[in-house]
Amino acid sequence: MTGWLVEGAGTVGVGTYFGWDGFTIQSGNLIVILVMIILFVLALIVPFPGGKRRK
């Protein structure tokens, strides 16, 4: 039952890695981190809907 899972995991290709000095990150992980940072900054900047109606 788990044989097909192990065989499927072996077919994953090699990713693209970026490195600066002792720091190395895969391109897919870098994209995810950048999107999370952008969403965090937008959550701080964009106001809540209806937030100005409260007194």
N, CA, C and O atoms as CSV, one atom per row, in Angstrom:
chain,resi,resn,atom,element,x,y,z
A,1,MET,N,N,0.820,-1.196,0.000
A,1,MET,CA,C,0.000,0.000,0.000
A,1,MET,C,C,0.862,1.257,0.000
A,1,MET,O,O,0.543,2.219,-0.700
A,2,THR,N,N,1.934,1.268,0.763
A,2,THR,CA,C,2.770,2.464,0.823
A,2,THR,C,C,3.846,2.474,-0.259
A,2,THR,O,O,4.577,3.457,-0.386
A,3,GLY,N,N,3.955,1.418,-1.028
A,3,GLY,CA,C,4.981,1.372,-2.068
A,3,GLY,C,C,4.798,2.437,-3.125
A,3,GLY,O,O,5.774,3.038,-3.573
A,4,TRP,N,N,3.548,2.686,-3.538
A,4,TRP,CA,C,3.294,3.712,-4.557
A,4,TRP,C,C,3.596,5.106,-4.009
A,4,TRP,O,O,3.986,6.001,-4.759
A,5,LEU,N,N,3.414,5.287,-2.694
A,5,LEU,CA,C,3.706,6.582,-2.090
A,5,LEU,C,C,5.210,6.851,-2.099
A,5,LEU,O,O,5.642,7.963,-2.401
A,6,VAL,N,N,5.992,5.850,-1.775
A,6,VAL,CA,C,7.445,5.991,-1.769
A,6,VAL,C,C,7.960,6.197,-3.191
A,6,VAL,O,O,8.861,7.006,-3.412
A,7,GLU,N,N,7.398,5.473,-4.151
A,7,GLU,CA,C,7.826,5.628,-5.537
A,7,GLU,C,C,7.453,7.000,-6.071
A,7,GLU,O,O,8.219,7.602,-6.823
A,8,GLY,N,N,6.282,7.501,-5.689
A,8,GLY,CA,C,5.847,8.816,-6.139
A,8,GLY,C,C,6.715,9.924,-5.572
A,8,GLY,O,O,6.962,10.923,-6.248
A,9,ALA,N,N,7.178,9.763,-4.350
A,9,ALA,CA,C,8.017,10.785,-3.726
A,9,ALA,C,C,9.385,10.845,-4.397
A,9,ALA,O,O,10.030,11.893,-4.375
A,10,GLY,N,N,9.836,9.758,-4.983
A,10,GLY,CA,C,11.143,9.734,-5.627
A,10,GLY,C,C,11.169,10.438,-6.972
A,10,GLY,O,O,12.247,10.711,-7.499
A,11,THR,N,N,10.005,10.738,-7.541
A,11,THR,CA,C,9.969,11.356,-8.867
A,11,THR,C,C,10.001,12.876,-8.818
A,11,THR,O,O,9.973,13.521,-9.866
A,12,VAL,N,N,10.058,13.454,-7.649
A,12,VAL,CA,C,10.088,14.909,-7.527
A,12,VAL,C,C,11.438,15.419,-8.024
A,12,VAL,O,O,12.489,14.904,-7.642
A,13,GLY,N,N,11.394,16.438,-8.882
A,13,GLY,CA,C,12.623,16.973,-9.462
A,13,GLY,C,C,13.387,17.846,-8.479
A,13,GLY,O,O,12.884,18.201,-7.413
A,14,VAL,N,N,14.593,18.178,-8.857
A,14,VAL,CA,C,15.443,19.023,-8.033
A,14,VAL,C,C,14.972,20.468,-8.182
A,14,VAL,O,O,14.722,20.933,-9.294
A,15,GLY,N,N,14.854,21.171,-7.060
A,15,GLY,CA,C,14.409,22.562,-7.080
A,15,GLY,C,C,15.550,23.520,-7.338
A,15,GLY,O,O,16.716,23.128,-7.392
A,16,THR,N,N,15.196,24.775,-7.497
A,16,THR,CA,C,16.176,25.837,-7.673
A,16,THR,C,C,16.450,26.459,-6.323
A,16,THR,O,O,15.525,26.826,-5.598
A,17,TYR,N,N,17.716,26.577,-5.987
A,17,TYR,CA,C,18.111,27.108,-4.692
A,17,TYR,C,C,18.869,28.413,-4.873
A,17,TYR,O,O,19.636,28.584,-5.820
A,18,PHE,N,N,18.633,29.335,-3.933
A,18,PHE,CA,C,19.369,30.594,-3.890
A,18,PHE,C,C,20.192,30.608,-2.622
A,18,PHE,O,O,19.720,30.176,-1.570
A,19,GLY,N,N,21.415,31.097,-2.707
A,19,GLY,CA,C,22.268,31.110,-1.535
A,19,GLY,C,C,23.005,32.423,-1.365
A,19,GLY,O,O,23.500,33.009,-2.327
A,20,TRP,N,N,23.068,32.871,-0.122
A,20,TRP,CA,C,23.844,34.050,0.253
A,20,TRP,C,C,24.691,33.659,1.444
A,20,TRP,O,O,24.159,33.359,2.513
A,21,ASP,N,N,25.973,33.658,1.279
A,21,ASP,CA,C,26.924,33.239,2.310
A,21,ASP,C,C,26.533,31.874,2.869
A,21,ASP,O,O,26.620,30.883,2.145
A,22,GLY,N,N,26.108,31.786,4.124
A,22,GLY,CA,C,25.749,30.510,4.726
A,22,GLY,C,C,24.266,30.226,4.699
A,22,GLY,O,O,23.812,29.270,5.327
A,23,PHE,N,N,23.489,31.042,3.979
A,23,PHE,CA,C,22.030,30.921,3.933
A,23,PHE,C,C,21.602,30.407,2.573
A,23,PHE,O,O,21.956,30.992,1.550
A,24,THR,N,N,20.840,29.313,2.549
A,24,THR,CA,C,20.346,28.733,1.311
A,24,THR,C,C,18.851,28.500,1.438
A,24,THR,O,O,18.385,28.000,2.462
A,25,ILE,N,N,18.083,28.863,0.392
A,25,ILE,CA,C,16.637,28.678,0.416
A,25,ILE,C,C,16.167,28.250,-0.966
A,25,ILE,O,O,16.710,28.686,-1.981
A,26,GLN,N,N,15.153,27.394,-0.994
A,26,GLN,CA,C,14.582,26.939,-2.255
A,26,GLN,C,C,13.638,28.007,-2.794
A,26,GLN,O,O,13.008,28.725,-2.018
A,27,SER,N,N,13.535,28.116,-4.107
A,27,SER,CA,C,12.742,29.177,-4.724
A,27,SER,C,C,11.271,29.103,-4.327
A,27,SER,O,O,10.648,30.142,-4.108
A,28,GLY,N,N,10.704,27.912,-4.230
A,28,GLY,CA,C,9.311,27.773,-3.821
A,28,GLY,C,C,9.077,28.274,-2.410
A,28,GLY,O,O,8.078,28.943,-2.148
A,29,ASN,N,N,9.972,27.963,-1.512
A,29,ASN,CA,C,9.859,28.440,-0.134
A,29,ASN,C,C,10.033,29.952,-0.059
A,29,ASN,O,O,9.367,30.616,0.735
A,30,LEU,N,N,10.916,30.494,-0.873
A,30,LEU,CA,C,11.124,31.935,-0.896
A,30,LEU,C,C,9.867,32.655,-1.358
A,30,LEU,O,O,9.517,33.699,-0.806
A,31,ILE,N,N,9.189,32.121,-2.353
A,31,ILE,CA,C,7.951,32.720,-2.844
A,31,ILE,C,C,6.877,32.696,-1.764
A,31,ILE,O,O,6.174,33.688,-1.568
A,32,VAL,N,N,6.744,31.573,-1.061
A,32,VAL,CA,C,5.751,31.463,0.007
A,32,VAL,C,C,6.037,32.470,1.114
A,32,VAL,O,O,5.115,33.113,1.615
A,33,ILE,N,N,7.288,32.616,1.498
A,33,ILE,CA,C,7.655,33.563,2.556
A,33,ILE,C,C,7.365,34.999,2.115
A,33,ILE,O,O,6.851,35.793,2.903
A,34,LEU,N,N,7.686,35.337,0.876
A,34,LEU,CA,C,7.426,36.696,0.383
A,34,LEU,C,C,5.931,36.996,0.341
A,34,LEU,O,O,5.517,38.101,0.692
A,35,VAL,N,N,5.119,36.035,-0.082
A,35,VAL,CA,C,3.665,36.240,-0.103
A,35,VAL,C,C,3.131,36.423,1.311
A,35,VAL,O,O,2.258,37.262,1.535
A,36,MET,N,N,3.641,35.653,2.269
A,36,MET,CA,C,3.204,35.802,3.658
A,36,MET,C,C,3.568,37.177,4.204
A,36,MET,O,O,2.774,37.778,4.927
A,37,ILE,N,N,4.746,37.684,3.874
A,37,ILE,CA,C,5.149,39.017,4.334
A,37,ILE,C,C,4.263,40.086,3.711
A,37,ILE,O,O,3.857,41.027,4.393
A,38,ILE,N,N,3.959,39.952,2.425
A,38,ILE,CA,C,3.092,40.923,1.752
A,38,ILE,C,C,1.700,40.920,2.375
A,38,ILE,O,O,1.133,41.986,2.612
A,39,LEU,N,N,1.140,39.739,2.644
A,39,LEU,CA,C,-0.176,39.653,3.278
A,39,LEU,C,C,-0.158,40.243,4.678
A,39,LEU,O,O,-1.132,40.877,5.086
A,40,PHE,N,N,0.911,40.055,5.417
A,40,PHE,CA,C,1.027,40.619,6.757
A,40,PHE,C,C,1.046,42.144,6.704
A,40,PHE,O,O,0.362,42.803,7.487
A,41,VAL,N,N,1.823,42.703,5.786
A,41,VAL,CA,C,1.890,44.161,5.654
A,41,VAL,C,C,0.535,44.716,5.218
A,41,VAL,O,O,0.103,45.753,5.720
A,42,LEU,N,N,-0.135,44.037,4.293
A,42,LEU,CA,C,-1.461,44.488,3.870
A,42,LEU,C,C,-2.465,44.426,5.018
A,42,LEU,O,O,-3.329,45.296,5.125
A,43,ALA,N,N,-2.365,43.419,5.873
A,43,ALA,CA,C,-3.262,43.314,7.021
A,43,ALA,C,C,-3.041,44.463,7.995
A,43,ALA,O,O,-3.980,44.869,8.679
A,44,LEU,N,N,-1.844,44.990,8.074
A,44,LEU,CA,C,-1.577,46.130,8.943
A,44,LEU,C,C,-2.062,47.441,8.329
A,44,LEU,O,O,-2.485,48.345,9.049
A,45,ILE,N,N,-2.003,47.545,7.017
A,45,ILE,CA,C,-2.323,48.795,6.334
A,45,ILE,C,C,-3.814,48.925,6.025
A,45,ILE,O,O,-4.406,49.973,6.284
A,46,VAL,N,N,-4.425,47.881,5.477
A,46,VAL,CA,C,-5.817,47.943,5.029
A,46,VAL,C,C,-6.735,47.978,6.253
A,46,VAL,O,O,-6.625,47.123,7.132
A,47,PRO,N,N,-7.637,48.957,6.316
A,47,PRO,CA,C,-8.519,49.053,7.481
A,47,PRO,C,C,-9.620,47.987,7.450
A,47,PRO,O,O,-9.965,47.463,6.391
A,48,PHE,N,N,-10.154,47.685,8.614
A,48,PHE,CA,C,-11.270,46.751,8.708
A,48,PHE,C,C,-12.505,47.398,8.081
A,48,PHE,O,O,-12.681,48.611,8.189
A,49,PRO,N,N,-13.353,46.617,7.435
A,49,PRO,CA,C,-14.572,47.198,6.874
A,49,PRO,C,C,-15.514,47.652,7.997
A,49,PRO,O,O,-15.793,46.895,8.927
A,50,GLY,N,N,-15.989,48.868,7.899
A,50,GLY,CA,C,-16.907,49.391,8.897
A,50,GLY,C,C,-16.236,49.835,10.177
A,50,GLY,O,O,-16.923,50.092,11.166
A,51,GLY,N,N,-14.945,49.933,10.194
A,51,GLY,CA,C,-14.232,50.321,11.400
A,51,GLY,C,C,-14.400,51.787,11.775
A,51,GLY,O,O,-14.230,52.146,12.940
A,52,LYS,N,N,-14.728,52.631,10.821
A,52,LYS,CA,C,-14.870,54.069,11.079
A,52,LYS,C,C,-16.262,54.421,11.609
A,52,LYS,O,O,-16.460,55.538,12.087
A,53,ARG,N,N,-17.229,53.506,11.541
A,53,ARG,CA,C,-18.578,53.792,12.008
A,53,ARG,C,C,-18.698,53.703,13.524
A,53,ARG,O,O,-19.642,54.251,14.093
A,54,ARG,N,N,-17.779,53.037,14.184
A,54,ARG,CA,C,-17.848,52.907,15.640
A,54,ARG,C,C,-17.484,54.208,16.315
A,54,ARG,O,O,-16.711,55.008,15.788
A,55,LYS,N,N,-18.058,54.411,17.503
A,55,LYS,CA,C,-17.730,55.617,18.277
A,55,LYS,C,C,-17.128,55.244,19.603
A,55,LYS,O,O,-16.786,56.123,20.395
